[in-house]
Amino acid sequence: MTLDPEVCYKAVSARDRRFDGWFFVGVSSTGVYCRPVCNVRTPRFENCTFYGTAAAAEKAGFRPCLKCRPELAPGAARFDATRELADAAAAMIDEGFLNRADLPALAARIGITERHLRRIFADEFGVSPVEYAQTQRLLLAKRLLTDTALPVTEVALAAGFGSVRRFNGLFKSRYGFAPGRLRQNARQLAIPDGDLVFQVAYRPPFAWDALLDFLGERAIEGVERRDGDTYTRTLRIEREDGQSLVGWCRIAPLPDRHALQVTLPPALAGSVPQVLGKLRHLFDLGARPDVIDAHLGALACATPGLRVPGAVDGFEIAVRAVVGQQITVKGARRLLGRLAQRFGAPLPCAIHGLTHTFPSAAQMLAVPADSLGEAGIIRSRIAAIHGVAQAIVDGRLRLDPLAPLEATIASLLAIKGIGPWTAQYIAMRALGSPDAMPVDDLVLRQALGVADGRAVAARAAQWAPWRAYAALHLWRAAAQGPAGQPIEILLEI
């Protein structure tokens, strides 16, 4: 395994957990080797050497760090990857998993026993999963009390508390005063129809217009739309009881606060953590633009703070990728709009120009091949769409940021009609992989002036481990054209 020291050092400096397990860093000044996420002071570059495995680091004379414990890095035995598992559990709790299911269900979803989950969570965070969840509920309740006009009873239920009595008791014991006190100084927002408004922070700079350009050009009619600097789309929230909620979200920038303003309808009040988690992924709010832009150098100068658009639904991205094979973005939008109108779930009433959610995997799987053909989807792509939908429904495939990258790409490639371009595009957007890059993409080949994907990979190696961001910069430059005029983009598998 060949490791570029400068690339590895960038990853160590960023402490981005997405790179944990890719390599280990030996530090000559201390004689230890660490994971790239070790939270000690970043060593000097000249003191670092990089190894693909822990064994290679130990052979070079380094001993394992007692703080970050290299034996727990992802890629080791699954039952030892405590940081990875604890982080996955925390992310699911942040999105309200324990508001609708119990701890054994969370442990089963992570793939470990309840006892082991309690142990690793306490080791990593110093609290139990239930205590962590209680804090998240209280913070959400505090937010709802301060920023909305929801009655206290509805606040308690929306935040995930089973009863108002339990909510009041925990709030008083933790914060020392009754919940109603926050209402005395709460902002009285003039929001129509009782809509809920939240702020979600990001690290500046943020190329919001560029992100909206990408989403707006690919907006599915009836599902999403761009209006100036505002993005609106429909949402489908799956519940643990098998039911689903449909609604919408509206997002606009608050540049002076380095935050986005998120507006939701009252119908989604009980799913706020899930919605905000989806939007953080969609807008790549966890990115470190200062580190990424510095590494990309001149490539990032035209659009600093460019984000990689994620997803609110991984299956939707998979269908976009399959439908978009070898046709223009405009043509793909037209086909995707038909799928949404014919097979998606309608909103109770149209709002902001939105009418339907995009079909879920289960909904699409139930659509006969002939009906998809009548919507304009060719037979080979119908097979690929149904293949992805079947794998998701069966539980053999997950398309979300917590899914294992290599295993997920392998599962995608095993589906007939899914090739490397499609799998890498899904990895970029659905899984949020920062280094995924569809090297066989025609636009990337043209932008870099090379003939094939192997040459793209060689040229793009300088941008690892943030090649997904490099791809977005190259696509944006190509879309603007030589005179700044948009051009049609042909995507090919």
N, C-alpha and C positions, 0 to 999 in steps of 0.2 A: 504494500500500500504506500503510495507516494503522497506525502503531506507537504504542502507549501507552508513554511514557517510563518510568513507574513499573514497569510490567510488565517492560520490557526491562532495567531496572536490577536488578530482582530476579534475572533470569536471569544477568546478568553477575556479580552477587555470589555466586551459587551455583556458577558455573563448571561447570554441568551440560552435558556434551557433547551431550546430546540436543537442545540448542538451537543448536548450531553450524550456521551457514549460514542461519539464519532472518533475521538482521539483522547490522549492523555498528555499532560505537560509535565516534563521533568524540570525541576528548578535547582540549578547548581548551587545557589547560595544557601539552600536549606537541605539539599540532599533528598527531598521527597518528590513524589509525583502526584498530581492532582487531576481531578476532572475539570473541564473548562468552566464549570459553574461554581467552583470553590469560592466562597465569599471572603477569603483573606485578601489582603492588599495585593493588587495586581503586580506580579514580579516584573523586573526590567526585561526587555526583549532579549538582551544579550545573555541573560541567565537562563533562558528557556530552550528546551529541546522538546520535540513532539514525536509521539509514538502512537501507532495504530492500535496497540493492545497494551494491557497492563503487564503482560509477560515481557514484552519488548522493553518497557520502562524498567522493570526489575532486572532484566538481563544487563541493562546499561548501568546498574548500580544504584538505582533510586529505590527508596522504600515508600510504601503507600502513606498518603496523608491520613492522619487520624481524624481530621475535621470533616473533609468531604467524602472520605471512605470510597476509594475507587472501585471496590468490589460491589458497590451498589449502583454503579452506572447502568443505564439502560443497555440492554444487549447481554448483560449477565443473566444468571438464572432469574426467572420472573419473580420467584418468591423472595429474592434478595434486592430487587430494585425498589427499595423503600421510597426514595425520593420521587421517583416516577409515579408510583402507585398513590402515594399520599397527595401529590399534586393533582393527579387525576380525580381523586376523591374530593379534594377541596374545590376544584373547578365545577364538579357536578353539584356540590352543596351550594356554591355561589349562585348557580342557576336554579336553585330551589328544589333540587331532587328530594331532599328530606321533608319538604313541605307536602309532597304528594306520595311518598313511599317511606318505608322504614329502613333502619340501618342494615338488617340482613339483605334487603333488596339492593342497597348500595354496594355492599360487599360482593354480592353475586355479580353485579354489573361490572365491578372492577376485576373480578375473577379470583378472589381470595376469600378466606373465612372471615366472619365477623370479628372473631377474637384477634386475628392478625391485623385487620383493618384498624381496630382500636389501638393496638400496640404501635404500629408504624405511624399512625396519625399523631399519637402523643409524642413519639420520638421526634417527629419533624416539626410539629407546631406547638407543642407544649400544652395542648388541650385535647379533650376528646372530640370526636366528630359532632356529637350532640351539642357540646358547648360552643364549638365553632359555628354550628348552624344557628344557635340561639343569638349569637352576636350578629350574624348576617341578618336575621329577622328583625332584631332591634334597630339596626342601622337603616334598614329599609323602611321600617315603621316611622323612625325619626324623620326620614326624608319625606314620606307621604304626609305626615302631620305638618311639616314645615312648608311644603311646596304645593299641596293640593287642598281642596275643600272637602275631601272625603270624610264622612262621619267616622268617629273613632272606632265604632264597631266594624265598619268596612275596612278601615286601616288594619285592624288586628287580623282580620281574615285574609286580606290581600298580602300581608307580610308573612303569612304562614302559621299563625297561632290558631290553635284549635278552639280557644275560647277567649272572650274579652277579659274574664277574670284572670286567666293565666297571663295574658298580655300585660294587664295593669300591674300585677304582682311582680313580674320579672322586670318591667320597666322601672318601677319604684326601687326595687332592690339594687339594680345595676346603676341607675342614673341619679337616684336620690330625690326624684320628684315625679309627680303624676304626669301622664302623657298630655293632658289638657293644657298644661303650662306652655307647651310649645306653640299652641294655637294663639296665645296672646300676642306673640311677636311674629307670627307667621306671615309670609308674604301673601297678600290676597291677589292672586292672579286672575285676571279677567279672561278665563279660558272658556270658549263656547262649549255647551253641552256637557260640561263637567269633565272635559278631557284631562288627562294626566300629563304633566310636563316634568322632564328630568334633564339634568345636565350630566354628560359623560366626558371626562377629561381625556386629553391626549398630550403627547410630547411634541412640542413644535420643533421645526416647521411642519405644516400640513398642507400639501398641495390639493386642497379641497376641490377646486375647479377641475383639475386634471382627473381626479377620481370620479367626479360627476360626469366628465366627458366620456370616460370608459363605460360607466353604468348607463348613462343616457343613450349612448349609441346602441347599446344592447338591450334597452328596456323592452320588456314584453308587454304588448298592449293589454290593458285591463288588469295587469299584475303590478306594474311599476311605472313611474314616470318621473321626469325631471322638469322642474319649473324654476328657471333662474338658478339660484344657489341652493335650492331645496330639493330633496329626494323623498319620494313617497312610494310605499309599496304595501302589498298585502302580506299577511302572515298567517301561518297555520301552526298552532301549538299543540303538539301531541301530549296527551295526558296518560298517566300510568294505567288508568282504567280502560284504555282503548279508545276513549272519546277524544275529540279534537275541538279546539276553539279556533275560530277564524276572526281576523280583525285587520288592522292596518297600523302603520307607523309613519311618522313624518319627521324628517331630520333636517336641521338647518344649522349652519355654523354660528358660533359665538366667538369670533376671532380675538376679541379683547380679553377673553377668559380662557383661551386655549381649551375650548370645550365645544361639544355639539349639543344642541338642544333637541331632545327627543320628545315627541308628542304621541300619546297613545289614547285610544278610546277607553271609556270606563269598563267595557266588556273584557279587557285584558288586564284589569287591575290585579287579578289573582295570579298572573303569569309574568309579572314585571321582571323578576330575576332572569327567567328564561329569555325574555325578549331582549333585555340589555346584553346578555351574554351573546346572543346571536348577532346583535348590532356591533359589538366590540370586534367580533370575528369578521363581519362584513366589511367594516371600515379599517381593519388592521390597526386598531388603536393601541396594541401592545408593542408596536414597532419602535425602534430606536433610530430615528432618522439622522441624528447627529453622527452616530457610528456608521450607519449604512452609507450615507452620502459621502462621508470621508473616504470610505473604502472604494466606492465606485468612481470617485474622482471626477474627471471631466464629463463622464457620462451623465452624472446627476446634476451638473451645473444648470442646465436649462430648466429643470423642474425639481428643485430641492423639496424634500419632504414627500416624495411620491410614495403612495402606499400600494400594496398588492390587494386588489379587491377580493374579499373572501366570499362567504355565502351565509345565508340564513337557513339553507337547506341543501345538504350535499347532493341529494338525488337530483334536485333541479340543475345543479352545475353539471352533473354527469349527463343529463339529457341535453343540456346546452352544448356540451362538448361533442356528443355523438351527432346531434342534428347539424352542428356547424362544420362537420367534416366536408372539406372540398367545396363549400359554397360561401357566398359573401355573407357578411354580418347582416345586411339588410334581408337577404333571403332567409337566413336562419331566424331572424326576428319574426318574419311573417309566419313561418311554420310553427314556431313556439307559441305565438299568439293563438293560432288555431287550436293547439293542444290545450291551452289554458281555458279558452272559451268553451270547448266541447267537453272536456273531461275534468276540469278543475272544480273546486267547490265555490259556489257563488257567495258573495257577501250578502248579509241580510238586506242591505240597501247600498246602492252605488254611492261612493264618496270620493272626492278628489279625483274623479275620473277613473277610479278603480272598481272592478266588478267581480273578479275571481281570484282565488289563490291558484298557485301552480299545482298540478296533480301530484299527490304523494306516490310513493313506490307502490303501495297497495292499490291505489286507484288506477295507476297506469297498468299494473299487471292484470287488472280485471278488464281492460279494454281489449277487445278482439283485434287480431292483426289486421283484419279487413278494415276495421274502423280507423286504425292508424294509417292504413294505406289511403283511405279516402281523404284523410287530412293532409296528404302529400308526403308522408314519410315512406321512403323506399324500403323494400323488404329486408335488406341487410342491416339497416339501422333499426328497424323494428325489432329484429332478433337481438341486437345489442341492448336496446332499451329494456326489453323484457328480461334479458339476462341479468342486467344490473338490478332491476326491480326485484326479480326472484331472489337474488343473493341477499338483498337487503331485508326482504320479508322473512327469509329463512334464518336471518341472523348470522349469515356467513360473511357479510360485508358491512362495514360501517364507514361512512363518509363524513367524518367530523374531525376537529383538531386533536382529539384524544386517540384517534385510530393509529395503529403502528404503521409507519410510512412504508417500509420495504414490503411487509406482508400485504398491505393494502394494494400497492402497485402490482404485486405478483397476482393477487386475486383478480384485479381488473384485467390484466393482460391475458388471464385464462379464459375470459369471456370472449366469445367469437364476435368480431367487429370492433373490439377495443385494442388499439395499437399504442405504441409508445407516445405519440403526440397526445392522444386523448388521455392516457393515464397520467402523464406529466401535467397536463392542464388541470385535471381534476385534483392532483396533488397540490398544485399551486393555490387553487381557490377553495376547494372543499376541506382539504386537510391543513391548509395554511403553511405548507412547507416553504421556508424561505429560500431554499436552494434548488427547488424544482425548476426545470426549464425544458420546454418542448423543443429540443434542438433541431428536429426535422421540420420546424415551421418555415414556410416559404418566405414570410416577411423577414424573419431573423436571418435567413440565408442571404436575402437580398441586401439587408441593412449592413451585414458584415462583409458582403462581397465574396462569399464562398459558395462552393458547389454542393456541399452535402452536410448532413447532420454531424458527422465526425469532425469536420472542420469547424462547425459552429461550436461544438463542445471544446475544441482546443482553444479557440479564440476567447470563449467565455470563461475559461478556467481562471483567468485573472480576477473575475468578479465573485468567485466562490468565497464564502458560503452564502452569498446573497444574490444568486443568479436569477431568482424569480423577479427581484426588483430591477435587475439589468434588463430582463426581457420586457418588462413594462415600459422602461425608458425607451428601448428600441422600437417597440410597437407604437408608442406615442409619437416619436419622431417621424416614423413612417406614415402615420395617419395624418400628420400635418402637411406632408408633402414638401417638396423643395421650395415652394413659395408660400408655405404656411396654409395651403388649401387642403381640406380633408380629401382623402382618396379611399376608394373601396379596398377592403382588406380581404384577401383570399386565404383561408386557413386550410391547410392540408394535413392529412394524417401520414 
